[in-house]
Amino acid sequence: MNFRFSEEQNLTTQRRCFFKECGLGIAGMAAGSLMFPEAGSVRGTEITSSKNPLAPKLPHFAPKAKRVIYLFHAGAPSQLELFDPKPELSKRDGQLPPAELLDGYRAAFIDPNSALLGSKYNFSPQGDCGMELSELLPNTSKIADDICLIRSMQTDAVNHAPGQIMMNTGSQQFGRPSFGSWTLYGLGSEANNLPGFVVLTSAKGTSGGASNYGCGFLPTLYGGTPFRSVGDPVLYLSNPPGVDAIAQRDSLNTLRQLNESSESFFGDPEISSRIQSYELAYQLQTSAPELMDLSKESKETLDLYGIKDANEASYARNCLLARRLIERDVRFVQLFHEAWDQHGNLKAAIKTNTEDTDRASAALVLDLKQRGLLNDTIVIWGGEFGRTPMVQGGNDGRDHHNRSFSIWIAGGGIRGGHVHGETDELGFNVSQDPVHVHDLNATLLHLLGMDHERLTYRFQGRDFRLTDVHGKVVSQILA
């Protein structure tokens, strides 16, 4: 016997319709939990709302900070020229490293038996705390009492793309949500007409690409939104010729009705993301140009950051934009500046890098502080790993080094004027208080009021988190 179904009957026999019709039974509940596990995910005291997944959410406990500005200096800045003075290394300049130091060690590119290379620049105590910093950082030296310098960072990766992705997502594998996405997922957004997670780039694009700020397996609305430095902040933000505001609003209203109808029928969370994206894009047509216009900033502020031309794209301009973004309640702002990969020409190149970035980085902290924003904003400065104590590229370069490197943090609950951790006399291994990437991420989430073990998302049959199955809060760096 042959059966023929009408188009309507075919629709009702589709798999999604079957699950929808069976949704009231035990089997339907089980199927729903497999299809949409995030619908029942509890974070803090609120449950995710499919109607407004970006609504502000309560943290697990009282936070020290509400926002994050991550100054990511991709390419691996040399801690031995900037943050970690090693007199013994300078004394042994040109000598071979001790054999026992290299036991089981594999470098990224160089022969591990390359000669030791002393720092190219001098260090001196700064601030009331006496933090030793390089002569290359005259402006960072002025905020020494506000920053916590971690000299004992460690990571698993030895090359740029995996290292950047590891630092930003907690994994060397592509496809995991970034720190910014986890923050937005856990806390929601308080910005009404801007994305909750904004990305700004200077120098060149990062080796890890969009994976550094992507949402991975989280719904797409939790991903970072790149803002361009020239032209429209977001591509296709302006209306095309012949489309006025009324026609655009009417079109968006119709699209919203169609999408809401599909969402109620299929229950797909990506449809909710699409609705939010369309509405945010509409609001951005007004808010984004106003944000990017620095003409109302005072000359004193522009001078503080070292901005000579307010319309010229630069790291300094992006630092000022970061402050303006968090003033408008953006939850997470990330700056990428990849220019630090000095396998050779170290002395000249790192001087250029610091001339481009030192003043603006310090200005951001000072600006936030004088506006009362630093108390609940975390500012992070760092790259994906450090550089070797051994020379590469003749007599003026360093290779990648993941065993020890330095970063600094300021603001939101961080202990200012504090140096955490130590490396050995040659700067090769951590000798005291190691801090792994997972520990750093656990600590940053803690400052935001989130327990890194409880902030999870079920994907492919298991609960994932930013710190995977690792990480501990580094209580010594908390105020």
N, C-alpha and C positions, 0 to 999 in steps of 0.2 A: 504494500500500500504506500502510495506517495502522499507526502504532506507538503502543502504550500503555505508559507507564512506571508502575511502582509508586512509592509515596512514597519508599521507600528508594533506588530507581534515580534518581528526580528529584534527591534530595539529592546523589548522587555525580556528577551532571552539572553541579552548580553551579560557578561560576567559581572560588571559593575551593578547592573540592575538587579541581578540575582542577590548580590550581597546587600543591596539597599532594601529589597523586599524581605529578606531574611533577618534584617537587623534587629528585630524585637526578640529573637530567641537567643538561647545560650550560644548556639553555634554562630549566630550573627554577631554576638558580642565578642566572641573569640576572634572571628574574622576581622572585625573592626579594629581590635587591638593590634592585630598583625599589620593591617593596612595603614593605620594612622596612630602609631604608638605615641606620638608627641601630644595627641589630644588629651591624654591623661597625665602628662608629665607635670609634676608639682615642683616648683622652684620657690623657695621661701614659703609664703602663705597663700600664693595665688596660683590659679590654674590657667594655662594658656588659653586665650580666647581666639577662636577662629575669626571672629568679627574684627578684632583689632589686635593682631599678634604683636604689634610694636608698642602697645600700651605699657606705661611704666609699671614695673613689678616690684614687690617688696623683696629686699635681700634676705638671706638666711639669718643675719644678725646685724646689729648696728654697724654701719660702715664708717670708715675714716675718710673715704674719698667717694666721689660721685662720678668723676670723669677721668679720662686718660689722654695724655698727649705722648705719643711714642715717636721719638726722634731716632729713626733707624738708619745708622750710618753703614750701609752695605759695602762689602769689599774687605772688611776686617781691619779696623784701625789698629795700628801698632801700640799696644799698651806700654811697650818699653821706651817709646818716644813721648808718650803722653801722660800715663798714670802710675806706672810702676817702676820707680827708680832702683837700679841695680848697680851699685858701685863696684861690686866684685866682678860683674860681667864686663864693665868697662876696664877694669884692671886686667882681665884675661883676654882682652880684645886681640884677635888674631890667633889665639891658641885653639887647639882641638878640644872639644868637650870631653869630660871624663867618660871612659868606656862604660862604667857601670850606669851612668845616666841614660845611656842609649839602649840598654838591654831591653829587647822586645819592642823597640820604638820604630814606627814606620812614618816617614814624612810624606806629605802630599806630593811634592815634586823633587825636592833637593836630596842629595846624599846626606844622611844624618851626620856623617863625619865631617861636614863642612865646619870651617872655623867659627868660633864665637865672634859675635859682633856687639860691641858696646853701644850704648845709646848715643845717638847723634846730637842730643840736646840736653841741657842742664835742668835740674830740678831744684826747687826751693820750697820751704814751708810757707803756707798761705792761710790767711784767716786766723781767728782766735784759736781754732782747733789745731793749727799747725799742719794741716794736710799737705803733703808734698806733691806738687804738680809741676808739669813741664813749663819751661819758658815759652813754649808754643801756645799756651792757654792763658794769656793775661786776663781775659774776661771771665773765663770759668773760675780763675783764681779768686775773683771778687765775690763769687757765690759759694766759696768753699764751706762756709758755715751753714749753708742751706742744703747741701747735697750729701748723700751717702754714697761713698765710693766703694764698690765691691771689686776687690782685686783677685778674687778666687773663683771666678766663673769657669764653668766647664760645660762642654757639649760633646755629642757623639759624632758629629759630622766633621769632615775635613775639607770639603769642597763647597763652593759658594752656594749653588742652588739648594743642595740638601741642607746646608748650614742655615741659610735664611729661612727655609721652610720649617726646619726644626725649631728655630728660635721663635717663629711666629705662630706655629701650629702645634708644637710639641711632638712632631713626628717628621722623619725625613721623607716620608711617602707623600706623594701628591694626593689631594682629595680630602684632607682633614680641615675642619673649620679653623679659622685663624683666631687669635686671642681677641681681636676686636669683635668678631662674630659671636664668640662665646659670651662676651660681655653684653652685647646687645640682646642676645637670646636670654640671658639670665636676668637682666635688669630692664629691658625695654628701652624706649626712647622718650625723652621729654621735649624733643624738638618738634614743633608743629609744622614747620614749613621747610625743613632741611632734613637730609638723611641722618640717621643716628650714628653712622660710621662713615667718615670722610677720609679720603686718601689724597695726599699732595706729593708730587714728585719733582725733584730737581736733579741736576747732574744728568745721569742716564738711567734708563729703566733697570730694575733689579734682575739679577740672574734667575731668581725664583719666579719672576713674573707675577701674575694675578693670584697665584696660589698663596702668596704672602698675605693677602688680605681677603681671600675668598671665603665663602660660607661652607665649602665642602659639601657634606651631606645634610646640613641644616637647610631649611627653606631659604630660597634665594634672597628674600628681603633682609636677611641678616648679614649679607655680604657688604664689603666696603664699596663706597661709591667714589671712583676717581674724579677729581676736579681738575680740569685743564688750567694751565697758567695763562694761555693766550686764547682770545676769542670767547665763545660761549663756554662757561665753566663745565657744562655737560653737553655733549654732542646733540644736535638737533633740538636744542632747548627753545630756539626761536620758532615762531609760526612760519610756515612757508607762505610765499606770496599768494594773496587771495583768500587767506583764512583769517577771519577776525576773531576777537575774543568770544563773541556770542556763538558763532558757528563751532568754535572749539569746545565751549562749555556744553553745548547741545550734544555734540558728538561723544564727549566723555560721559554725559549722563546716560546716553543710550548704551554705550559700552559697559557702564557699570551695571545697568539693569540686566543686560545679557550675561555678564560674568556672575552676578549674584544668583541669577536663575540656575546657571551651570553649577555654581558652588553648592547650592541647596540640593541639587539633584545628585551630583557625583561625590561631594564631600572631599574634593581634592584641595589640600592646603596651598598648593601652588596657585590656585585660582585666587585665593585671598591675597597672596603675594602680588599677583598681577593687578588686582584692584588697587592695592596700596601704592604700587609703583606708578600707575597712571595718575592717581590723585597727587602724589608727591611731585611728579614731573610738572604738573600744572602749577603747583604752588612755587616750585623752583624758578619758574619763569620770572617771578618778581623777587623772590628772596635771594637767589644766587647772584644776580648782577649787583644787588645792593651789598651783599657780603664782600664781593671781590673789589668793590670800589673803595680805595684807600684815601680818597681825596679829603675825607673829613677827619682823618687822623692828624694829630698835631705834628708840627715839625720836630718837636722834642721826642715824640714817640718814634718817628721815622729815623731820627738820628740815633736813638737808643739801639735800634736794630741794625743800623748801618745801611738803611735803604736810601739810595740816592735818587732813583727813579721809581716812583710808586707803581708804575705800569710795567716795569721790567721784571720778567720771571727770574726768581732767584731763591736760594734757600732762606735768605733773610725775609723775603716777602712771605714765604710759606709759613715761617715761624709766627709772623704777625697775624696771618690768616688763621693759624691754629688758635690763637687767643680769641680772635673774633668769633670763631666757630663755637668755642665752648661758652662764650658769653651768650650765644644763641641756643644754648642747651644741647648742643651736639654731645653725645656720650663719649665717643672715641674718635680721636684724630690721629692719623699716622702719616709721618713725613718719611719719605725714602730719599736718601742721598747716596748713591753708589759711586764712590770715587776713591776708595781707600786701598785698592789692591796693589801694594807696592812691592812687587818681586824685584824691582830695581829702581834706581833713581829715588830712593827713599827720602833722603835728606831734603831735596828740593820739593818733591811732590807732596809730602806730608805737611810741609810749611804752607804750600798753596791751599791744601785742604782746610787747615785750621784758620787761615786768613778768610776763607769763604764761610766758615761755620761757627767759629768760636764766639764771636761777638753776638750773633743772633741767638745762639743757644742760651747764653747767659742772660741776654736781654729778655727772652721769653720768661725765664724764672723771675727776674726782677719785676717785669711788667705784671705778671700774675700776682706776685707778692704785694705790690703797691695797690692793686685793685681788690685785694682780699679774696682772690680766687685760688691761691696756691694751697690754702689749708685743705680744700676738698678736691684738688686736682693732682693726679700723679703725673710727673714728667719723667720719662725714661730716655737715657742717651746710651746707645750702644750698637754694636754690630753683631755678626754671626759667629765670630771666633776671634782669636788674636794672631800674633805673629811669632815666629821662632826666634830664640836667642842666637841661632846660627845664621850665617850670612847666605844670601842667594844673589845671583846676578853680579858676579865679580866681587866688589867690596861695598855695595850699596843697595841691599835689598833683603827682605825677609820672606820666608815661606809661610803657609797657613799653619796655625797651631791651635788645636782644640783643647789641650790639657790645662791651659790657664789663660785667662784674658780678663779685661776690666770693663765695667760699665758704671754709670752713676744714675741715681734716682733722687728726685726731690719731691717735696709736697706731701699731700694727703696721708698723714700718719707715718711718714718716714723719719728716721732719726738723722737730723742734719748734723754736719760737721763730724761725721763718723766714717772711719775706714774699717771695712769688714774683710777679713781673710788676708792671708799672706801667701806668697810664693817663695820657693827656695832662692838661694843667693844668686842663681843664674836666671831666674824667672822661667824655669822650665816646667816644674811641677807645682801644684798647690801643696803648701806645707801646713796650712791651718785653715779650718772653717771653709771647706769646699761648698760651692753653691752651684748645683746643676741647673740647667734650663728648667727642668720640672719643678725644682724648688723655687726658682724665681717666679714662675707662673702661679704656683700655689700661693706664694706670698702676695702677689699682686691681686689675685682674686680675693684673698682674705681681707686686704685693705678695702676692697669694694663691697665687703659684706657677704661674700659668697664662700662657702665651703667647697674646695675643689673636688672633694670626693662625692659631693651631693649634686653638683652641677653636671648632669648627664643627659645624654640623648640616645635613645635606642635606635640602632641601625644595623640591618642585616643580622638580627638575632642576638646582639649584645649591646650593653650600655657602654658608650664612649664618653670620655671626658678629655679636657685639655691636657691634663697631666697623665693620661693613660692609666697605668697602675702604679705610678711613682709619685714622688713629690712630697715635700714637707715644708711647712711654713718656717721661714728663717726669722725667729722672734727677735734675734739680736739687732736687726736693722729697723725694728719698729720703735716709734717714739713712745 
